[in-house]
């Protein structure tokens, strides 16, 4: 009797996975929101999707080093540009703390903490919303800080309010 019950449970369990596979929705995988924009008319992202899934952190870290240590600022591989393309600017759009947020959808699935948004905006940056452009084109919060220097006590506010400090 126990053997028959185990066989029935196993069949029901595997049939459930087979049906889910046909529907195309695997509840065990993260739901990745669609991009809000394209890199160019011919290219969706700066790199092919599979490459970005595997190597995005390498690109972001390399970009960070170029920007912070060498002063080279370009939009390719910029975290701000990733957010501008992949995250909605709607008032009710999910914040990074939600698994619905583009970045956190995979990072929570992979159990990887994201610390980028302690300083960077988790939503697209709009000009004219408490931001000024420095001569180099970098955006800085208008909080009395010198260009490129946010006051430490304001960093959480910059991230929470969605203003960028790059």
C-alpha positions as MATLAB code, in Angstrom:
seq = 'XXXXXXXXXXXXXXXXXXXXXXXXXXXXXXXXXXXXXXXXXXXXXXXXXXXXXXXXXXXXXXXXXXXXXXXXXXXXXXXXXXXXXXXXXXXXXXXXXXXXXXXXXXXXXXXXXXXXXXXXXXXXXXXXXXXXXXXXXXXXXXXXXXXXXXXXXXXXXXXXXXXXXX';
ca = [
       0.000    0.000    0.000;
       2.807    2.411    0.913;
       4.617    1.511   -2.301;
       1.515    2.305   -4.390;
       1.061    5.644   -2.593;
       4.652    6.615   -3.312;
       4.270    5.712   -6.979;
       1.071    7.776   -7.266;
       2.721   10.765   -5.538;
       5.716   10.499   -7.847;
       3.474   10.402  -10.945;
       1.437   13.394   -9.784;
       4.614   15.319   -8.967;
       6.256   14.643  -12.357;
       3.014   15.304  -14.243;
       2.831   18.722  -12.571;
       6.313   19.587  -13.853;
       5.452   18.339  -17.324;
       2.372   20.569  -17.451;
       4.330   23.567  -16.189;
       6.987   22.975  -18.847;
       4.345   23.045  -21.582;
       2.930   26.307  -20.295;
       6.407   27.855  -20.497;
       6.259   29.228  -16.952;
       8.732   27.696  -14.546;
       7.876   29.015  -11.074;
      11.347   28.073   -9.869;
      13.093   30.544  -12.195;
      13.030   34.326  -11.687;
      10.629   36.450  -13.712;
      12.836   38.986  -15.484;
      11.012   42.199  -16.428;
      11.256   43.256  -20.068;
      13.592   46.122  -20.947;
      12.013   49.572  -21.205;
      14.317   50.708  -24.026;
      16.918   49.473  -26.518;
      20.637   50.220  -26.804;
      20.189   51.008  -30.502;
      17.754   50.415  -33.349;
      19.535   47.171  -34.241;
      20.637   45.992  -30.796;
      18.568   45.374  -27.672;
      21.389   45.524  -25.118;
      25.045   46.547  -25.175;
      25.969   42.839  -25.351;
      24.001   39.685  -26.220;
      21.612   38.557  -23.462;
      23.513   35.407  -22.501;
      26.769   37.356  -22.274;
      25.161   39.997  -20.057;
      23.667   37.345  -17.780;
      27.086   35.772  -17.270;
      29.375   38.806  -17.324;
      27.399   41.928  -16.348;
      29.249   42.279  -13.063;
      32.623   42.167  -14.832;
      31.466   44.972  -17.121;
      30.107   47.044  -14.236;
      33.258   46.622  -12.146;
      35.490   47.472  -15.119;
      33.326   50.533  -15.809;
      33.548   51.524  -12.137;
      37.348   51.309  -12.220;
      37.568   53.333  -15.440;
      35.290   56.011  -13.993;
      36.551   56.203  -10.427;
      40.257   55.600  -10.949;
      40.874   56.938  -14.464;
      38.139   59.568  -14.821;
      36.822   57.994  -18.031;
      33.047   58.475  -18.315;
      31.107   56.772  -21.105;
      27.561   55.440  -21.193;
      28.455   51.899  -22.299;
      28.268   49.550  -19.285;
      27.168   52.437  -17.077;
      24.925   51.311  -14.207;
      22.837   54.442  -14.760;
      22.238   53.452  -18.395;
      21.349   49.881  -17.363;
      18.733   51.290  -14.991;
      17.471   53.768  -17.614;
      16.846   50.897  -20.066;
      15.701   48.107  -17.796;
      13.717   49.768  -15.006;
      10.408   51.586  -15.328;
      10.173   55.193  -14.185;
       6.478   54.830  -13.302;
       5.648   56.133   -9.804;
       4.468   52.682   -8.734;
       7.412   50.816  -10.305;
       9.068   48.316   -7.948;
      12.033   49.458   -5.906;
      15.219   47.401   -5.619;
      13.942   45.778   -2.406;
      11.243   44.008   -4.475;
      11.823   40.798   -6.420;
       9.900   42.547   -9.217;
      12.790   45.013   -9.740;
      14.931   44.131  -12.778;
      18.182   43.750  -10.832;
      16.731   42.083   -7.774;
      14.688   39.559   -9.776;
      17.830   37.515  -10.504;
      19.922   38.601   -7.542;
      17.359   37.403   -4.993;
      16.997   34.122   -6.937;
      20.781   33.640   -6.827;
      20.989   34.834   -3.187;
      23.384   37.652   -4.147;
      23.237   40.918   -2.203;
      23.227   44.109   -4.235;
      25.022   47.054   -2.653;
      25.059   49.324   -5.723;
      21.884   51.089   -4.665;
      23.229   52.335   -1.378;
      24.572   55.196   -3.508;
      23.105   54.754   -7.007;
      19.486   55.268   -8.050;
      17.329   52.171   -8.458;
      15.091   53.964  -10.970;
      15.795   55.951  -14.146;
      17.250   59.402  -13.545;
      15.387   62.385  -14.911;
      17.101   65.722  -15.468;
      15.682   68.730  -13.686;
      14.599   66.783  -10.574;
      16.905   68.224   -7.936;
      19.960   67.394  -10.023;
      22.506   69.563  -11.727;
      24.909   68.680  -14.479;
      28.546   69.355  -13.738;
      30.834   70.549  -16.537;
      31.876   66.929  -17.163;
      28.265   65.864  -17.602;
      28.091   63.967  -14.313;
      24.946   64.447  -12.268;
      25.243   65.591   -8.692;
      22.664   66.134   -6.001;
      22.069   69.761   -5.188;
      22.784   69.400   -1.470;
      25.611   71.869   -1.100;
      28.268   69.245   -1.760;
      31.083   69.912   -4.166;
      30.744   68.168   -7.525;
      31.484   64.510   -7.057;
      31.146   64.598   -3.271;
      27.837   63.639   -1.704;
      27.721   64.139    2.033;
      27.791   60.704    3.772;
      24.588   61.445    5.690;
      22.778   62.103    2.372;
      23.797   58.904    0.566;
      20.844   56.805    1.812;
      18.500   59.653    0.884;
      19.904   59.819   -2.650;
      19.219   56.120   -3.181;
      15.800   56.129   -1.512;
      14.580   59.188   -3.383;
      15.836   57.846   -6.695;
      18.382   60.587   -7.369;
      21.684   59.484   -8.819;
      25.106   60.337   -7.606;
      27.600   59.179  -10.196;
];
